[in-house]
């Protein structure tokens, strides 16, 4: 295999409010699958990304970012007639909010016939999210084609529903999440998303629902409480870590990328989830989705500083 993990989706330039109520924003990078693949690269995995960028300054910034992070960009195409997406993060008493400028983005114009077949076949794990499906019908078809190709090639797939109801109606989200979960070796929903998608508010019930959809391994992300992991035979709770959190943007993406990197390195789902819990906690101690993503040495140091 040439790559451990390949992700497919939409990158977005981020403008993150530095303090609640203030008009100062810190420019960074986002997009759930891009965040995750950078987290995986910082964990030590061989990574690649599949997307389209606009022929604009933001697109060039992303290309430079991925090259700096060691993410292979050979399957990143440039669409001269579209723009690279942008979003804003604001902070308040009810947490963080998002505003998007993404309609008609270059990534939303991905088509199945453009899929880099050989790259997908040469990747141990293919990762995508609900946002990858929701941004357009053609992007959805591209992701599902990629999942079919990965499984036909004997490789693994991973999916985070990452529900955004501003992008599509709940009924469509439920139907396509079910289709993607059925093709997923690793299904990584957050508790909030899983409750909306399943109509179930019991954590064990959500695990059972996920397996009924066809997911082989389930990692139910519980935020600061950690994760509930299941391989279909055993369910184990792995607690979170107490840190001085300032911005949770991208923490779930950090979990996914870190988890998949450790899976590709040979860890069990329990070992990988334990590592990813710590990485996700560390990612909340700085502003932005990418800048605080920890490297492996930082995560290992965190374990060494935990009493007992």
C-alpha positions, -999 to 999 in steps of 0.1 A, spaced: 0 0 0 13 34 -9 -9 53 17 -22 44 51 -52 68 49 -67 88 21 -95 113 28 -120 128 4 -140 160 10 -141 198 11 -113 220 26 -123 254 39 -104 284 49 -112 293 85 -117 327 102 -120 321 139 -131 347 164 -104 352 190 -127 364 218 -165 363 222 -181 395 211 -149 409 194 -145 416 157 -110 401 155 -107 368 136 -77 345 133 -72 331 98 -66 293 97 -77 262 79 -106 239 83 -129 214 65 -135 182 85 -117 158 62 -88 181 57 -85 185 95 -86 148 100 -60 139 74 -36 165 89 -42 150 123 -34 116 108 -2 129 92 9 145 124 4 111 141 28 95 116 5 80 90 12 82 52 -17 103 40 -33 116 8 -62 139 1 -88 140 -27 -106 172 -35 -108 202 -58 -96 238 -51 -104 271 -67 -77 288 -87 -74 314 -60 -51 325 -32 -70 304 -6 -65 273 -28 -28 279 -31 -26 283 7 -41 249 11 -17 233 -13 12 248 6 -3 236 39 -7 200 28 28 199 13 42 213 46 22 186 66 33 158 44 -1 151 29 1 139 -7 -17 163 -31 -13 144 -64 -51 139 -65 -60 175 -57 -75 192 -89 -79 229 -96 -112 242 -109 -105 277 -124 -143 285 -125 -150 279 -88 -138 292 -55 -123 276 -24 -148 276 4 -146 298 35 -162 297 70 -163 318 101 -164 306 137 -179 327 165 -178 320 202 -205 328 229 -222 315 260 -238 287 240 -205 274 225 -192 280 190 -213 289 159 -205 285 122 -212 307 92 -203 294 57 -195 308 23 -194 275 4 -222 274 -22 -207 264 -55 -173 256 -41 -147 238 -62 -149 207 -40 -187 206 -44 -181 200 -82 -162 167 -77 -175 140 -101 -171 102 -100 -153 101 -133 -125 123 -118 -119 99 -90 -82 88 -88 -89 51 -89 -53 39 -84 -48 61 -54 -79 48 -37 -68 12 -44 -34 19 -29 -48 33 4 -53 10 35 -82 32 47 -105 56 28 -121 83 50 -151 106 43 -178 124 62 -214 134 59 -203 168 47 -185 152 18 -219 137 9 -240 168 16 -222 195 -4 -236 183 -37 -251 153 -55 -220 149 -76 -197 150 -46 -220 124 -29 -218 101 -59 -180 105 -60 -177 95 -23 -200 65 -26 -181 54 -57 -149 57 -38 -162 36 -9 -174 9 -33 -140 9 -50 -121 7 -17 -142 -23 -5 -139 -41 -38 -101 -36 -35 -101 -53 -1 -93 -20 17 -110 -4 48 -134 25 49 -142 50 77 -171 75 79 -181 103 103 -217 115 97 -208 150 109 -244 162 104 -250 197 91 -287 203 86 -279 236 68 -266 215 40 -294 190 35 -327 178 50 -327 153 78 -345 126 58 -318 126 31 -290 128 57 -305 97 74 -308 77 42 -272 85 30 -257 80 65 -273 46 65 -258 38 31 -224 50 41 -224 32 74 -233 -1 57 -200 3 38 -180 14 68 -154 -6 87 -152 23 112 -182 44 119 -174 75 140 -205 96 149 -207 122 176 -234 116 202 -253 147 192 -254 137 155 -262 101 163 -293 111 184 -306 132 155 -299 106 129 -312 76 148 -340 91 170 -324 72 199 -310 90 230 -296 59 247 -259 55 241 -259 17 241 -290 18 218 -271 41 194 -242 15 193 -268 -12 184 -284 10 158 -250 17 142 -243 -21 139 -277 -27 125 -269 -3 97 -240 -25 89 -211 -6 106 -184 -31 117 -167 -10 144 -184 19 161 -167 48 179 -194 70 195 -177 103 203 -189 118 236 -170 151 236 -152 158 268 -165 125 283 -145 105 258 -158 77 236 -178 45 236 -162 19 214 -177 -13 200 -165 -41 177 -199 -57 176 -190 -81 204 -176 -59 231 -185 -23 242 -159 -3 261 -161 32 275 -128 52 274 -129 84 294 -118 118 282 -90 140 295 -93 172 316 -75 201 299 -79 239 297 -100 240 266 -104 273 247 -118 261 213 -133 228 204 -133 235 167 -121 204 149 -117 182 180 -139 155 165 -119 156 133 -87 153 153 -102 122 170 -110 106 136 -76 113 120 -56 102 151 -77 71 156 -73 60 119 -36 67 120 -32 44 150 -54 17 134 -32 18 103 -2 14 126 -16 -18 140 -34 -7 172 -67 -24 183 -97 -1 183 -94 2 220 -58 13 219 -64 37 190 -94 52 207 -74 58 239 -48 76 219 -73 96 199 -91 107 231 -59 123 243 -51 139 209 -86 154 206 -84 168 242 -51 185 233 -65 200 201 -90 220 222 -62 239 240 -55 263 211 -76 283 186 -85 270 152 -90 236 137 -55 229 124 -29 248 144 -35 230 177 -36 195 162 -10 176 183 19 155 171 26 120 184 53 131 209 28 156 225 2 129 229 26 104 244 39 131 268 3 136 280 0 100 289 33 101 308 19 130 329 -13 113 339 -10 99 375 -13 62 378 
